[in-house]
Each structure stands twice: as structure tokens, then as C-alpha cells.
Amino acid sequence: MLGFFGLAKDHSVMVHSQIFDMINYGNGFTFSDVYQMPTYLRNFYYNKLVDTKKKESEQIKKTNSQKSSKVRIR
């Protein structure tokens, strides 16, 4: 169900989840920076953060699989 201004009830949860992720994993953002940031910029930086973390994760998996293939087991 949409709220008074047409926003979903879980919109606030989504916004504060983005704020939390950007503060904890974004290296340099403060709560007030992100909270007062225009929506289009917050979404831009959030999507960039998600993309960067996915690339990091893929690189770590690739590195770990290369290391494990070189390990000899007797």
C-alpha cells in the first residue's frame, strides 16, 4: 500500500539501509552527508559502492581459487 505521498511503507527502511551501507562500507561518508544528499546522488554512489564490492568479492574468489589450485596435498 502506498503512503500519503505515494511512497511505499518500506521506503524508509530502504533509505536507512542505504545510509547504513554507505557509512560503514563507503569509506568517508558521514550520516549527515548521506542523509542530506540528493536522492539521485545517493543512488549513484550506492550503486557504485555495490558494483565495487561485487568486483572485490569476485577478485578475492579468483585469487583464492588460484592459490588453492597450487597447494599440494599429500
C-alpha angles and dihedrals in degrees: 000000000000121000127235095284095038098266120133117248092245092053092098091051090051093049094049091046088055091048091050093049093047093049096046100037103021099077107224108021119118126204093253092047092055097036093053094040116112112260095244091053093045090051091047094052092041092053091047090051092050092048092049093049091049091052090048091051092049091049092050091050091048092049092047093049091050091050093047092050090056095051115102118219117200 
